[in-house]
Amino acid sequence: MDRLLKRIQRVRPAAFYSRDVFLLHDNAPAHKAASVCQFLTPKNVTTLYHPGTLQIYPSQTIFCSPS
């Protein structure tokens, strides 16, 4: 994670210094561990959780044809 933050600092310094960094990950237990949260919190990284899978049934499918 340190390597990623250093790369963001080098490639996107404006985003890094404005603390406009977001991390999107799946809801794996390793990604939600206390040690990961304790690492990201002082670095002001906003964590976005993946919404999971959506159940789409055939009756809910909308088909669009070009006009």
PDB file with SEQRES, HELIX, SHEET and CRYST1 records, atoms N, CA, C and O in Angstrom:
SEQRES   1 A   67  MET ASP ARG LEU LEU LYS ARG ILE GLN ARG VAL ARG PRO          
SEQRES   2 A   67  ALA ALA PHE TYR SER ARG ASP VAL PHE LEU LEU HIS ASP          
SEQRES   3 A   67  ASN ALA PRO ALA HIS LYS ALA ALA SER VAL CYS GLN PHE          
SEQRES   4 A   67  LEU THR PRO LYS ASN VAL THR THR LEU TYR HIS PRO GLY          
SEQRES   5 A   67  THR LEU GLN ILE TYR PRO SER GLN THR ILE PHE CYS SER          
SEQRES   6 A   67  PRO SER                                                      
HELIX    1 AA1 ASP A    2  VAL A   11  1                                  10    
HELIX    2 AA2 PRO A   13  TYR A   17  1                                   5    
HELIX    3 AA3 ALA A   34  LEU A   40  1                                   7    
HELIX    4 AA4 PRO A   58  GLN A   60  5                                   3    
SHEET    1 AA1 2 PHE A  22  HIS A  25  0                                        
SHEET    2 AA1 2 THR A  46  TYR A  49  1                                        
CRYST1    1.000    1.000    1.000  90.00  90.00  90.00 P 1           1          
ATOM      1  N   MET A   1       0.820  -1.185   0.000  1.00  0.00           N  
ATOM      2  CA  MET A   1       0.000   0.000   0.000  1.00  0.00           C  
ATOM      3  C   MET A   1       0.867   1.253   0.000  1.00  0.00           C  
ATOM      4  O   MET A   1       0.522   2.260  -0.617  1.00  0.00           O  
ATOM      5  N   ASP A   2       1.990   1.179   0.695  1.00  0.00           N  
ATOM      6  CA  ASP A   2       2.898   2.328   0.679  1.00  0.00           C  
ATOM      7  C   ASP A   2       3.367   2.636  -0.733  1.00  0.00           C  
ATOM      8  O   ASP A   2       3.469   3.799  -1.125  1.00  0.00           O  
ATOM      9  N   ARG A   3       3.654   1.572  -1.501  1.00  0.00           N  
ATOM     10  CA  ARG A   3       4.103   1.778  -2.888  1.00  0.00           C  
ATOM     11  C   ARG A   3       3.023   2.466  -3.712  1.00  0.00           C  
ATOM     12  O   ARG A   3       3.318   3.343  -4.524  1.00  0.00           O  
ATOM     13  N   LEU A   4       1.774   2.066  -3.502  1.00  0.00           N  
ATOM     14  CA  LEU A   4       0.667   2.682  -4.234  1.00  0.00           C  
ATOM     15  C   LEU A   4       0.530   4.156  -3.892  1.00  0.00           C  
ATOM     16  O   LEU A   4       0.366   4.985  -4.788  1.00  0.00           O  
ATOM     17  N   LEU A   5       0.593   4.495  -2.617  1.00  0.00           N  
ATOM     18  CA  LEU A   5       0.469   5.897  -2.215  1.00  0.00           C  
ATOM     19  C   LEU A   5       1.637   6.734  -2.711  1.00  0.00           C  
ATOM     20  O   LEU A   5       1.450   7.895  -3.075  1.00  0.00           O  
ATOM     21  N   LYS A   6       2.828   6.172  -2.731  1.00  0.00           N  
ATOM     22  CA  LYS A   6       3.986   6.899  -3.271  1.00  0.00           C  
ATOM     23  C   LYS A   6       3.835   7.129  -4.767  1.00  0.00           C  
ATOM     24  O   LYS A   6       4.209   8.181  -5.285  1.00  0.00           O  
ATOM     25  N   ARG A   7       3.284   6.137  -5.456  1.00  0.00           N  
ATOM     26  CA  ARG A   7       3.066   6.305  -6.902  1.00  0.00           C  
ATOM     27  C   ARG A   7       2.003   7.364  -7.171  1.00  0.00           C  
ATOM     28  O   ARG A   7       2.163   8.183  -8.076  1.00  0.00           O  
ATOM     29  N   ILE A   8       0.932   7.357  -6.403  1.00  0.00           N  
ATOM     30  CA  ILE A   8      -0.093   8.397  -6.561  1.00  0.00           C  
ATOM     31  C   ILE A   8       0.510   9.765  -6.296  1.00  0.00           C  
ATOM     32  O   ILE A   8       0.197  10.731  -6.993  1.00  0.00           O  
ATOM     33  N   GLN A   9       1.364   9.853  -5.301  1.00  0.00           N  
ATOM     34  CA  GLN A   9       2.022  11.126  -4.984  1.00  0.00           C  
ATOM     35  C   GLN A   9       2.884  11.594  -6.148  1.00  0.00           C  
ATOM     36  O   GLN A   9       2.964  12.791  -6.427  1.00  0.00           O  
ATOM     37  N   ARG A  10       3.532  10.641  -6.831  1.00  0.00           N  
ATOM     38  CA  ARG A  10       4.414  11.011  -7.944  1.00  0.00           C  
ATOM     39  C   ARG A  10       3.621  11.317  -9.205  1.00  0.00           C  
ATOM     40  O   ARG A  10       3.919  12.289  -9.899  1.00  0.00           O  
ATOM     41  N   VAL A  11       2.613  10.503  -9.512  1.00  0.00           N  
ATOM     42  CA  VAL A  11       1.878  10.633 -10.769  1.00  0.00           C  
ATOM     43  C   VAL A  11       0.766  11.675 -10.689  1.00  0.00           C  
ATOM     44  O   VAL A  11       0.549  12.421 -11.645  1.00  0.00           O  
ATOM     45  N   ARG A  12       0.069  11.734  -9.574  1.00  0.00           N  
ATOM     46  CA  ARG A  12      -1.050  12.662  -9.383  1.00  0.00           C  
ATOM     47  C   ARG A  12      -0.841  13.483  -8.115  1.00  0.00           C  
ATOM     48  O   ARG A  12      -1.571  13.304  -7.140  1.00  0.00           O  
ATOM     49  N   PRO A  13       0.147  14.384  -8.112  1.00  0.00           N  
ATOM     50  CA  PRO A  13       0.431  15.127  -6.874  1.00  0.00           C  
ATOM     51  C   PRO A  13      -0.736  16.000  -6.413  1.00  0.00           C  
ATOM     52  O   PRO A  13      -0.934  16.161  -5.209  1.00  0.00           O  
ATOM     53  N   ALA A  14      -1.501  16.555  -7.322  1.00  0.00           N  
ATOM     54  CA  ALA A  14      -2.623  17.414  -6.918  1.00  0.00           C  
ATOM     55  C   ALA A  14      -3.660  16.611  -6.143  1.00  0.00           C  
ATOM     56  O   ALA A  14      -4.172  17.079  -5.126  1.00  0.00           O  
ATOM     57  N   ALA A  15      -3.974  15.412  -6.613  1.00  0.00           N  
ATOM     58  CA  ALA A  15      -4.944  14.568  -5.918  1.00  0.00           C  
ATOM     59  C   ALA A  15      -4.383  14.113  -4.577  1.00  0.00           C  
ATOM     60  O   ALA A  15      -5.110  14.041  -3.587  1.00  0.00           O  
ATOM     61  N   PHE A  16      -3.097  13.807  -4.547  1.00  0.00           N  
ATOM     62  CA  PHE A  16      -2.493  13.314  -3.311  1.00  0.00           C  
ATOM     63  C   PHE A  16      -2.484  14.386  -2.233  1.00  0.00           C  
ATOM     64  O   PHE A  16      -2.858  14.123  -1.090  1.00  0.00           O  
ATOM     65  N   TYR A  17      -2.062  15.583  -2.588  1.00  0.00           N  
ATOM     66  CA  TYR A  17      -1.951  16.634  -1.580  1.00  0.00           C  
ATOM     67  C   TYR A  17      -3.298  17.241  -1.199  1.00  0.00           C  
ATOM     68  O   TYR A  17      -3.427  17.827  -0.124  1.00  0.00           O  
ATOM     69  N   SER A  18      -4.301  17.110  -2.065  1.00  0.00           N  
ATOM     70  CA  SER A  18      -5.636  17.585  -1.695  1.00  0.00           C  
ATOM     71  C   SER A  18      -6.401  16.496  -0.943  1.00  0.00           C  
ATOM     72  O   SER A  18      -7.550  16.700  -0.551  1.00  0.00           O  
ATOM     73  N   ARG A  19      -5.769  15.349  -0.742  1.00  0.00           N  
ATOM     74  CA  ARG A  19      -6.367  14.207  -0.044  1.00  0.00           C  
ATOM     75  C   ARG A  19      -7.634  13.748  -0.746  1.00  0.00           C  
ATOM     76  O   ARG A  19      -8.621  13.375  -0.112  1.00  0.00           O  
ATOM     77  N   ASP A  20      -7.581  13.784  -2.077  1.00  0.00           N  
ATOM     78  CA  ASP A  20      -8.707  13.375  -2.895  1.00  0.00           C  
ATOM     79  C   ASP A  20      -8.457  11.969  -3.439  1.00  0.00           C  
ATOM     80  O   ASP A  20      -8.636  11.717  -4.631  1.00  0.00           O  
ATOM     81  N   VAL A  21      -8.043  11.054  -2.557  1.00  0.00           N  
ATOM     82  CA  VAL A  21      -7.713   9.688  -2.945  1.00  0.00           C  
ATOM     83  C   VAL A  21      -8.782   8.754  -2.405  1.00  0.00           C  
ATOM     84  O   VAL A  21      -9.096   8.774  -1.215  1.00  0.00           O  
ATOM     85  N   PHE A  22      -9.338   7.936  -3.292  1.00  0.00           N  
ATOM     86  CA  PHE A  22     -10.362   6.976  -2.922  1.00  0.00           C  
ATOM     87  C   PHE A  22      -9.869   5.576  -3.236  1.00  0.00           C  
ATOM     88  O   PHE A  22      -9.192   5.371  -4.243  1.00  0.00           O  
ATOM     89  N   LEU A  23     -10.192   4.628  -2.405  1.00  0.00           N  
ATOM     90  CA  LEU A  23      -9.820   3.238  -2.609  1.00  0.00           C  
ATOM     91  C   LEU A  23     -11.094   2.409  -2.676  1.00  0.00           C  
ATOM     92  O   LEU A  23     -11.861   2.353  -1.715  1.00  0.00           O  
ATOM     93  N   LEU A  24     -11.315   1.763  -3.823  1.00  0.00           N  
ATOM     94  CA  LEU A  24     -12.463   0.896  -4.007  1.00  0.00           C  
ATOM     95  C   LEU A  24     -11.978  -0.538  -3.939  1.00  0.00           C  
ATOM     96  O   LEU A  24     -11.085  -0.926  -4.692  1.00  0.00           O  
ATOM     97  N   HIS A  25     -12.548  -1.324  -3.052  1.00  0.00           N  
ATOM     98  CA  HIS A  25     -12.165  -2.722  -2.954  1.00  0.00           C  
ATOM     99  C   HIS A  25     -13.385  -3.577  -2.687  1.00  0.00           C  
ATOM    100  O   HIS A  25     -14.448  -3.089  -2.302  1.00  0.00           O  
ATOM    101  N   ASP A  26     -13.198  -4.874  -2.905  1.00  0.00           N  
ATOM    102  CA  ASP A  26     -14.298  -5.784  -2.587  1.00  0.00           C  
ATOM    103  C   ASP A  26     -14.380  -5.930  -1.075  1.00  0.00           C  
ATOM    104  O   ASP A  26     -13.533  -5.402  -0.355  1.00  0.00           O  
ATOM    105  N   ASN A  27     -15.348  -6.613  -0.607  1.00  0.00           N  
ATOM    106  CA  ASN A  27     -15.565  -6.708   0.833  1.00  0.00           C  
ATOM    107  C   ASN A  27     -14.857  -7.912   1.454  1.00  0.00           C  
ATOM    108  O   ASN A  27     -15.389  -8.545   2.366  1.00  0.00           O  
ATOM    109  N   ALA A  28     -13.678  -8.221   0.968  1.00  0.00           N  
ATOM    110  CA  ALA A  28     -12.912  -9.342   1.511  1.00  0.00           C  
ATOM    111  C   ALA A  28     -12.517  -9.037   2.955  1.00  0.00           C  
ATOM    112  O   ALA A  28     -12.219  -7.888   3.280  1.00  0.00           O  
ATOM    113  N   PRO A  29     -12.511 -10.042   3.820  1.00  0.00           N  
ATOM    114  CA  PRO A  29     -12.148  -9.806   5.218  1.00  0.00           C  
ATOM    115  C   PRO A  29     -10.756  -9.180   5.394  1.00  0.00           C  
ATOM    116  O   PRO A  29     -10.541  -8.384   6.308  1.00  0.00           O  
ATOM    117  N   ALA A  30      -9.823  -9.543   4.523  1.00  0.00           N  
ATOM    118  CA  ALA A  30      -8.477  -8.966   4.627  1.00  0.00           C  
ATOM    119  C   ALA A  30      -8.473  -7.473   4.332  1.00  0.00           C  
ATOM    120  O   ALA A  30      -7.640  -6.739   4.864  1.00  0.00           O  
ATOM    121  N   HIS A  31      -9.389  -7.019   3.497  1.00  0.00           N  
ATOM    122  CA  HIS A  31      -9.446  -5.599   3.155  1.00  0.00           C  
ATOM    123  C   HIS A  31     -10.151  -4.780   4.226  1.00  0.00           C  
ATOM    124  O   HIS A  31      -9.957  -3.567   4.306  1.00  0.00           O  
ATOM    125  N   LYS A  32     -10.971  -5.433   5.052  1.00  0.00           N  
ATOM    126  CA  LYS A  32     -11.687  -4.734   6.120  1.00  0.00           C  
ATOM    127  C   LYS A  32     -11.029  -4.929   7.485  1.00  0.00           C  
ATOM    128  O   LYS A  32     -11.593  -4.548   8.511  1.00  0.00           O  
ATOM    129  N   ALA A  33      -9.851  -5.515   7.493  1.00  0.00           N  
ATOM    130  CA  ALA A  33      -9.168  -5.801   8.756  1.00  0.00           C  
ATOM    131  C   ALA A  33      -8.821  -4.508   9.486  1.00  0.00           C  
ATOM    132  O   ALA A  33      -8.642  -3.460   8.866  1.00  0.00           O  
ATOM    133  N   ALA A  34      -8.731  -4.595  10.790  1.00  0.00           N  
ATOM    134  CA  ALA A  34      -8.415  -3.421  11.609  1.00  0.00           C  
ATOM    135  C   ALA A  34      -7.060  -2.841  11.250  1.00  0.00           C  
ATOM    136  O   ALA A  34      -6.894  -1.621  11.258  1.00  0.00           O  
ATOM    137  N   SER A  35      -6.083  -3.688  10.935  1.00  0.00           N  
ATOM    138  CA  SER A  35      -4.745  -3.184  10.588  1.00  0.00           C  
ATOM    139  C   SER A  35      -4.774  -2.365   9.311  1.00  0.00           C  
ATOM    140  O   SER A  35      -4.052  -1.375   9.195  1.00  0.00           O  
ATOM    141  N   VAL A  36      -5.603  -2.766   8.346  1.00  0.00           N  
ATOM    142  CA  VAL A  36      -5.724  -2.006   7.095  1.00  0.00           C  
ATOM    143  C   VAL A  36      -6.393  -0.664   7.371  1.00  0.00           C  
ATOM    144  O   VAL A  36      -5.948   0.365   6.864  1.00  0.00           O  
ATOM    145  N   CYS A  37      -7.441  -0.667   8.158  1.00  0.00           N  
ATOM    146  CA  CYS A  37      -8.129   0.580   8.506  1.00  0.00           C  
ATOM    147  C   CYS A  37      -7.208   1.520   9.287  1.00  0.00           C  
ATOM    148  O   CYS A  37      -7.213   2.731   9.063  1.00  0.00           O  
ATOM    149  N   GLN A  38      -6.429   0.964  10.192  1.00  0.00           N  
ATOM    150  CA  GLN A  38      -5.491   1.788  10.967  1.00  0.00           C  
ATOM    151  C   GLN A  38      -4.394   2.360  10.078  1.00  0.00           C  
ATOM    152  O   GLN A  38      -3.875   3.440  10.362  1.00  0.00           O  
ATOM    153  N   PHE A  39      -4.031   1.659   9.008  1.00  0.00           N  
ATOM    154  CA  PHE A  39      -3.023   2.161   8.085  1.00  0.00           C  
ATOM    155  C   PHE A  39      -3.587   3.283   7.218  1.00  0.00           C  
ATOM    156  O   PHE A  39      -2.908   4.281   6.975  1.00  0.00           O  
ATOM    157  N   LEU A  40      -4.826   3.125   6.750  1.00  0.00           N  
ATOM    158  CA  LEU A  40      -5.405   4.093   5.816  1.00  0.00           C  
ATOM    159  C   LEU A  40      -5.918   5.356   6.489  1.00  0.00           C  
ATOM    160  O   LEU A  40      -5.914   6.420   5.870  1.00  0.00           O  
ATOM    161  N   THR A  41      -6.354   5.270   7.722  1.00  0.00           N  
ATOM    162  CA  THR A  41      -6.956   6.415   8.402  1.00  0.00           C  
ATOM    163  C   THR A  41      -6.014   7.607   8.522  1.00  0.00           C  
ATOM    164  O   THR A  41      -6.420   8.708   8.148  1.00  0.00           O  
ATOM    165  N   PRO A  42      -4.783   7.466   9.018  1.00  0.00           N  
ATOM    166  CA  PRO A  42      -3.923   8.651   9.124  1.00  0.00           C  
ATOM    167  C   PRO A  42      -3.486   9.204   7.767  1.00  0.00           C  
ATOM    168  O   PRO A  42      -3.043  10.349   7.678  1.00  0.00           O  
ATOM    169  N   LYS A  43      -3.607   8.401   6.718  1.00  0.00           N  
ATOM    170  CA  LYS A  43      -3.216   8.856   5.386  1.00  0.00           C  
ATOM    171  C   LYS A  43      -4.386   9.506   4.642  1.00  0.00           C  
ATOM    172  O   LYS A  43      -4.249   9.892   3.481  1.00  0.00           O  
ATOM    173  N   ASN A  44      -5.533   9.625   5.312  1.00  0.00           N  
ATOM    174  CA  ASN A  44      -6.733  10.272   4.761  1.00  0.00           C  
ATOM    175  C   ASN A  44      -7.188   9.655   3.451  1.00  0.00           C  
ATOM    176  O   ASN A  44      -7.577  10.369   2.527  1.00  0.00           O  
ATOM    177  N   VAL A  45      -7.140   8.335   3.365  1.00  0.00           N  
ATOM    178  CA  VAL A  45      -7.634   7.628   2.189  1.00  0.00           C  
ATOM    179  C   VAL A  45      -9.076   7.230   2.466  1.00  0.00           C  
ATOM    180  O   VAL A  45      -9.365   6.555   3.454  1.00  0.00           O  
ATOM    181  N   THR A  46      -9.973   7.653   1.591  1.00  0.00           N  
ATOM    182  CA  THR A  46     -11.377   7.318   1.718  1.00  0.00           C  
ATOM    183  C   THR A  46     -11.612   5.938   1.137  1.00  0.00           C  
ATOM    184  O   THR A  46     -11.217   5.674   0.001  1.00  0.00           O  
ATOM    185  N   THR A  47     -12.241   5.060   1.882  1.00  0.00           N  
ATOM    186  CA  THR A  47     -12.500   3.705   1.433  1.00  0.00           C  
ATOM    187  C   THR A  47     -13.938   3.592   0.957  1.00  0.00           C  
ATOM    188  O   THR A  47     -14.876   3.928   1.681  1.00  0.00           O  
ATOM    189  N   LEU A  48     -14.098   3.116  -0.263  1.00  0.00           N  
ATOM    190  CA  LEU A  48     -15.413   2.871  -0.841  1.00  0.00           C  
ATOM    191  C   LEU A  48     -15.606   1.370  -0.905  1.00  0.00           C  
ATOM    192  O   LEU A  48     -14.772   0.661  -1.469  1.00  0.00           O  
ATOM    193  N   TYR A  49     -16.680   0.881  -0.345  1.00  0.00           N  
ATOM    194  CA  TYR A  49     -16.934  -0.543  -0.342  1.00  0.00           C  
ATOM    195  C   TYR A  49     -17.705  -0.950  -1.582  1.00  0.00           C  
ATOM    196  O   TYR A  49     -18.604  -0.234  -2.024  1.00  0.00           O  
ATOM    197  N   HIS A  50     -17.363  -2.078  -2.134  1.00  0.00           N  
ATOM    198  CA  HIS A  50     -18.021  -2.604  -3.322  1.00  0.00           C  
ATOM    199  C   HIS A  50     -19.451  -2.987  -2.945  1.00  0.00           C  
ATOM    200  O   HIS A  50     -19.663  -3.604  -1.901  1.00  0.00           O  
ATOM    201  N   PRO A  51     -20.419  -2.640  -3.761  1.00  0.00           N  
ATOM    202  CA  PRO A  51     -21.807  -2.910  -3.395  1.00  0.00           C  
ATOM    203  C   PRO A  51     -22.190  -4.383  -3.438  1.00  0.00           C  
ATOM    204  O   PRO A  51     -23.260  -4.743  -2.946  1.00  0.00           O  
ATOM    205  N   GLY A  52     -21.365  -5.235  -4.002  1.00  0.00           N  
ATOM    206  CA  GLY A  52     -21.713  -6.648  -4.103  1.00  0.00           C  
ATOM    207  C   GLY A  52     -22.402  -6.944  -5.420  1.00  0.00           C  
ATOM    208  O   GLY A  52     -22.447  -6.097  -6.312  1.00  0.00           O  
ATOM    209  N   THR A  53     -22.926  -8.122  -5.535  1.00  0.00           N  
ATOM    210  CA  THR A  53     -23.597  -8.490  -6.782  1.00  0.00           C  
ATOM    211  C   THR A  53     -25.067  -8.127  -6.705  1.00  0.00           C  
ATOM    212  O   THR A  53     -25.681  -8.152  -5.638  1.00  0.00           O  
ATOM    213  N   LEU A  54     -25.604  -7.798  -7.836  1.00  0.00           N  
ATOM    214  CA  LEU A  54     -27.024  -7.458  -7.934  1.00  0.00           C  
ATOM    215  C   LEU A  54     -27.766  -8.632  -8.543  1.00  0.00           C  
ATOM    216  O   LEU A  54     -27.301  -9.235  -9.510  1.00  0.00           O  
ATOM    217  N   GLN A  55     -28.897  -8.950  -7.988  1.00  0.00           N  
ATOM    218  CA  GLN A  55     -29.729 -10.015  -8.526  1.00  0.00           C  
ATOM    219  C   GLN A  55     -30.578  -9.432  -9.647  1.00  0.00           C  
ATOM    220  O   GLN A  55     -31.430  -8.577  -9.404  1.00  0.00           O  
ATOM    221  N   ILE A  56     -30.348  -9.890 -10.864  1.00  0.00           N  
ATOM    222  CA  ILE A  56     -31.141  -9.429 -12.002  1.00  0.00           C  
ATOM    223  C   ILE A  56     -31.892 -10.640 -12.552  1.00  0.00           C  
ATOM    224  O   ILE A  56     -31.283 -11.622 -12.977  1.00  0.00           O  
ATOM    225  N   TYR A  57     -33.190 -10.555 -12.539  1.00  0.00           N  
ATOM    226  CA  TYR A  57     -34.036 -11.632 -13.016  1.00  0.00           C  
ATOM    227  C   TYR A  57     -34.512 -11.298 -14.425  1.00  0.00           C  
ATOM    228  O   TYR A  57     -34.595 -10.126 -14.789  1.00  0.00           O  
ATOM    229  N   PRO A  58     -34.826 -12.318 -15.216  1.00  0.00           N  
ATOM    230  CA  PRO A  58     -35.283 -12.039 -16.595  1.00  0.00           C  
ATOM    231  C   PRO A  58     -36.477 -11.092 -16.650  1.00  0.00           C  
ATOM    232  O   PRO A  58     -36.600 -10.308 -17.591  1.00  0.00           O  
ATOM    233  N   SER A  59     -37.350 -11.153 -15.661  1.00  0.00           N  
ATOM    234  CA  SER A  59     -38.519 -10.271 -15.683  1.00  0.00           C  
ATOM    235  C   SER A  59     -38.138  -8.817 -15.410  1.00  0.00           C  
ATOM    236  O   SER A  59     -38.928  -7.912 -15.677  1.00  0.00           O  
ATOM    237  N   GLN A  60     -36.937  -8.586 -14.883  1.00  0.00           N  
ATOM    238  CA  GLN A  60     -36.487  -7.227 -14.594  1.00  0.00           C  
ATOM    239  C   GLN A  60     -35.593  -6.672 -15.705  1.00  0.00           C  
ATOM    240  O   GLN A  60     -35.183  -5.512 -15.650  1.00  0.00           O  
ATOM    241  N   THR A  61     -35.296  -7.484 -16.697  1.00  0.00           N  
ATOM    242  CA  THR A  61     -34.406  -7.057 -17.784  1.00  0.00           C  
ATOM    243  C   THR A  61     -35.166  -6.162 -18.747  1.00  0.00           C  
ATOM    244  O   THR A  61     -36.283  -6.483 -19.151  1.00  0.00           O  
ATOM    245  N   ILE A  62     -34.573  -5.064 -19.106  1.00  0.00           N  
ATOM    246  CA  ILE A  62     -35.179  -4.124 -20.058  1.00  0.00           C  
ATOM    247  C   ILE A  62     -34.343  -4.164 -21.329  1.00  0.00           C  
ATOM    248  O   ILE A  62     -33.136  -3.922 -21.299  1.00  0.00           O  
ATOM    249  N   PHE A  63     -34.983  -4.466 -22.425  1.00  0.00           N  
ATOM    250  CA  PHE A  63     -34.309  -4.512 -23.703  1.00  0.00           C  
ATOM    251  C   PHE A  63     -34.634  -3.252 -24.484  1.00  0.00           C  
ATOM    252  O   PHE A  63     -35.795  -2.858 -24.596  1.00  0.00           O  
ATOM    253  N   CYS A  64     -33.614  -2.634 -25.013  1.00  0.00           N  
ATOM    254  CA  CYS A  64     -33.811  -1.433 -25.807  1.00  0.00           C  
ATOM    255  C   CYS A  64     -33.345  -1.703 -27.234  1.00  0.00           C  
ATOM    256  O   CYS A  64     -32.261  -2.247 -27.448  1.00  0.00           O  
ATOM    257  N   SER A  65     -34.152  -1.330 -28.186  1.00  0.00           N  
ATOM    258  CA  SER A  65     -33.749  -1.492 -29.573  1.00  0.00           C  
ATOM    259  C   SER A  65     -33.497  -0.127 -30.171  1.00  0.00           C  
ATOM    260  O   SER A  65     -34.200   0.829 -29.842  1.00  0.00           O  
ATOM    261  N   PRO A  66     -32.495  -0.012 -31.054  1.00  0.00           N  
ATOM    262  CA  PRO A  66     -32.226   1.295 -31.652  1.00  0.00           C  
ATOM    263  C   PRO A  66     -33.383   1.747 -32.535  1.00  0.00           C  
ATOM    264  O   PRO A  66     -33.979   0.941 -33.250  1.00  0.00           O  
ATOM    265  N   SER A  67     -33.686   2.993 -32.484  1.00  0.00           N  
ATOM    266  CA  SER A  67     -34.832   3.526 -33.251  1.00  0.00           C  
ATOM    267  C   SER A  67     -34.399   3.884 -34.641  1.00  0.00           C  
ATOM    268  O   SER A  67     -35.212   4.347 -35.441  1.00  0.00           O  
TER     269      SER A  67                                                      
END                                                                             
